Amino acid sequence: MRQPDADADATHRPTRTRHTQAERRDRTKGRLLEAAVLLFSEHGYHRTQVMDIVNRARVSAGTFYRYFDDKQGIFFAIAEELSCHEVEEARKARQMVLEAADFPAAVRTMVHYLERHFERVVDRAPLYRALMNSGVVDRGRDHAWAMKEKAVCALAEQLGAAGPRDTDDLQSLARMVMGAISELRYAMIHSGKPSPADAARLATRFLQGGLTAYSTRAPRYTELHDDSWRRALDDEAPV
């Protein structure tokens, strides 16, 4: 009977050990991030200290500093994680908007995307307040630019591809819509209103008004303004 190859076994053992250590490190870092999110959401950035995070995560201070330089470091890591997720969601929305069969279908896709986005905003409102009130997060890290540059601009591109219009300045339409969305986000973060469904509907109605400004001589997409479209919006984003 062939004996096990001791050398081969020794070769594989460190790999398993390294894999286990990597998983353990990931779990520890995850606990620190989870604890920090809870504390920043509950108390804000300035009233949360490293030792609060350490105690909530049930690790040593030395463990914390193996992963993060300081409180600002873990705060930036949380902001970056939020931003990366929203950038990816905006990228997906852009693709779906550009692949829509026609402009009304692209608007409906946008409604769904906005409602999901606003739901995430409401769920994370305390954390977003902490980010906004911290005074330490660079606005360049804010993911709002991703929504404009990807999803909202894609909608403007769809409009531009649909036929003649009064102006080529579709970027202004995108900025206008993005401004309305940003104000809705701000209101939801600080007051909890409107609801995600209502916010998505309001943003879309604002877009409808913007479309009129881009087709004043011969209004197009009249179905976006009549009662049937309003009923369709109610179906897409129910209260």
NORTA-V17015 format. One record per residue. N is the residue number from 0. RES is the residue in three letters. PSI is psi as a letter, one per 20 degrees, with the letter a starting at -180 (999 if undefined). NEAR is the number of other ideal C-beta (glycine too) atoms within 10 Angstrom. D_CENTER is the distance of its C-alpha to the mean C-alpha in whole Angstrom. Layout:
# NORTA-V17015
N;RES;PSI;NEAR;D_CENTER / N;RES;PSI;NEAR;D_CENTER
This chain:
# NORTA-V17015
0;MET;p;2;60 / 1;ARG;p;4;58 / 2;GLN;q;5;56 / 3;PRO;q;7;52 / 4;ASP;o;9;52 / 5;ALA;h;8;51 / 6;ASP;g;7;50 / 7;ALA;g;9;47 / 8;ASP;g;9;46 / 9;ALA;h;9;46 / 10;THR;h;10;44 / 11;HIS;h;9;41 / 12;ARG;g;10;41 / 13;PRO;h;9;39 / 14;THR;g;9;36 / 15;ARG;h;9;36 / 16;THR;g;10;36 / 17;ARG;g;10;34 / 18;HIS;g;10;31 / 19;THR;g;10;32 / 20;GLN;g;10;31 / 21;ALA;g;10;28 / 22;GLU;g;10;27 / 23;ARG;g;10;28 / 24;ARG;g;13;26 / 25;ASP;g;10;23 / 26;ARG;g;10;24 / 27;THR;g;16;25 / 28;LYS;h;19;22 / 29;GLY;h;11;20 / 30;ARG;g;16;22 / 31;LEU;g;22;22 / 32;LEU;g;18;18 / 33;GLU;g;14;18 / 34;ALA;g;21;21 / 35;ALA;g;26;19 / 36;VAL;g;20;16 / 37;LEU;g;17;18 / 38;LEU;g;20;21 / 39;PHE;h;26;18 / 40;SER;h;18;17 / 41;GLU;g;14;21 / 42;HIS;i;14;22 / 43;GLY;r;16;20 / 44;TYR;g;20;20 / 45;HIS;h;13;24 / 46;ARG;j;11;25 / 47;THR;p;22;24 / 48;GLN;r;12;26 / 49;VAL;g;16;26 / 50;MET;h;11;29 / 51;ASP;g;18;27 / 52;ILE;g;25;25 / 53;VAL;g;19;27 / 54;ASN;g;13;29 / 55;ARG;h;17;26 / 56;ALA;i;21;26 / 57;ARG;l;9;29 / 58;VAL;r;18;30 / 59;SER;r;10;32 / 60;ALA;h;11;31 / 61;GLY;h;8;32 / 62;THR;g;16;30 / 63;PHE;g;24;27 / 64;TYR;i;13;28 / 65;ARG;h;12;28 / 66;TYR;h;15;25 / 67;PHE;q;19;24 / 68;ASP;h;10;26 / 69;ASP;a;11;25 / 70;LYS;h;20;23 / 71;GLN;h;13;21 / 72;GLY;g;13;20 / 73;ILE;h;23;19 / 74;PHE;g;21;17 / 75;PHE;h;17;16 / 76;ALA;g;16;15 / 77;ILE;g;19;13 / 78;ALA;h;22;11 / 79;GLU;h;13;11 / 80;GLU;g;12;10 / 81;LEU;g;19;6 / 82;SER;g;19;6 / 83;CYS;g;12;7 / 84;HIS;g;12;5 / 85;GLU;h;19;3 / 86;VAL;g;16;6 / 87;GLU;g;13;8 / 88;GLU;h;19;6 / 89;ALA;h;24;7 / 90;ARG;g;14;10 / 91;LYS;g;13;11 / 92;ALA;g;24;11 / 93;ARG;g;22;13 / 94;GLN;g;14;16 / 95;MET;h;16;16 / 96;VAL;g;25;17 / 97;LEU;h;15;19 / 98;GLU;i;12;21 / 99;ALA;q;18;22 / 100;ALA;h;7;25 / 101;ASP;r;10;25 / 102;PHE;g;20;24 / 103;PRO;h;15;24 / 104;ALA;h;14;22 / 105;ALA;h;22;19 / 106;VAL;g;24;19 / 107;ARG;h;19;19 / 108;THR;h;23;16 / 109;MET;h;25;14 / 110;VAL;g;21;15 / 111;HIS;g;14;14 / 112;TYR;g;22;10 / 113;LEU;h;27;10 / 114;GLU;g;21;11 / 115;ARG;g;14;9 / 116;HIS;g;23;6 / 117;PHE;h;24;9 / 118;GLU;g;16;10 / 119;ARG;h;15;7 / 120;VAL;g;18;8 / 121;VAL;g;17;12 / 122;ASP;h;11;12 / 123;ARG;j;16;10 / 124;ALA;g;17;12 / 125;PRO;h;16;15 / 126;LEU;g;20;13 / 127;TYR;h;21;11 / 128;ARG;g;16;15 / 129;ALA;g;25;16 / 130;LEU;g;23;14 / 131;MET;h;15;15 / 132;ASN;i;12;18 / 133;SER;h;15;19 / 134;GLY;j;7;20 / 135;VAL;i;13;20 / 136;VAL;p;20;16 / 137;ASP;p;8;16 / 138;ARG;i;8;15 / 139;GLY;i;7;14 / 140;ARG;i;13;12 / 141;ASP;p;17;9 / 142;HIS;j;18;7 / 143;ALA;h;16;8 / 144;TRP;h;15;11 / 145;ALA;h;20;9 / 146;MET;g;26;8 / 147;LYS;g;19;12 / 148;GLU;h;16;13 / 149;LYS;f;20;12 / 150;ALA;g;28;11 / 151;VAL;g;29;13 / 152;CYS;h;21;16 / 153;ALA;h;24;17 / 154;LEU;g;25;18 / 155;ALA;h;23;20 / 156;GLU;h;16;21 / 157;GLN;g;22;22 / 158;LEU;g;23;24 / 159;GLY;h;13;26 / 160;ALA;i;10;27 / 161;ALA;i;14;28 / 162;GLY;a;11;31 / 163;PRO;q;8;33 / 164;ARG;r;18;32 / 165;ASP;i;11;33 / 166;THR;q;11;31 / 167;ASP;j;8;29 / 168;ASP;m;12;26 / 169;LEU;h;17;23 / 170;GLN;h;12;21 / 171;SER;h;13;22 / 172;LEU;g;22;21 / 173;ALA;g;22;18 / 174;ARG;h;15;18 / 175;MET;g;17;19 / 176;VAL;g;25;17 / 177;MET;h;19;14 / 178;GLY;g;12;16 / 179;ALA;g;19;16 / 180;ILE;g;24;13 / 181;SER;g;14;12 / 182;GLU;h;13;15 / 183;LEU;g;23;14 / 184;ARG;g;20;11 / 185;TYR;g;13;14 / 186;ALA;g;13;16 / 187;MET;h;21;14 / 188;ILE;h;18;13 / 189;HIS;h;12;17 / 190;SER;i;9;19 / 191;GLY;j;10;17 / 192;LYS;q;11;18 / 193;PRO;r;17;18 / 194;SER;r;16;17 / 195;PRO;g;20;14 / 196;ALA;g;19;16 / 197;ASP;h;16;18 / 198;ALA;g;25;15 / 199;ALA;h;26;15 / 200;ARG;g;22;18 / 201;LEU;g;18;19 / 202;ALA;h;24;16 / 203;THR;h;22;18 / 204;ARG;h;16;22 / 205;PHE;h;16;21 / 206;LEU;h;23;20 / 207;GLN;g;15;24 / 208;GLY;h;12;25 / 209;GLY;h;17;24 / 210;LEU;h;19;25 / 211;THR;h;14;29 / 212;ALA;h;12;29 / 213;TYR;j;19;28 / 214;SER;l;18;31 / 215;THR;h;10;34 / 216;ARG;h;7;37 / 217;ALA;n;9;36 / 218;PRO;p;12;33 / 219;ARG;r;16;31 / 220;TYR;l;18;29 / 221;THR;h;11;31 / 222;GLU;i;12;30 / 223;LEU;i;21;27 / 224;HIS;i;15;29 / 225;ASP;r;10;31 / 226;ASP;h;8;32 / 227;SER;h;10;31 / 228;TRP;h;19;27 / 229;ARG;h;14;27 / 230;ARG;h;10;28 / 231;ALA;h;17;25 / 232;LEU;g;20;22 / 233;ASP;h;12;24 / 234;ASP;h;10;24 / 235;GLU;h;18;20 / 236;ALA;m;23;19 / 237;PRO;q;9;21 / 238;VAL;999;8;22
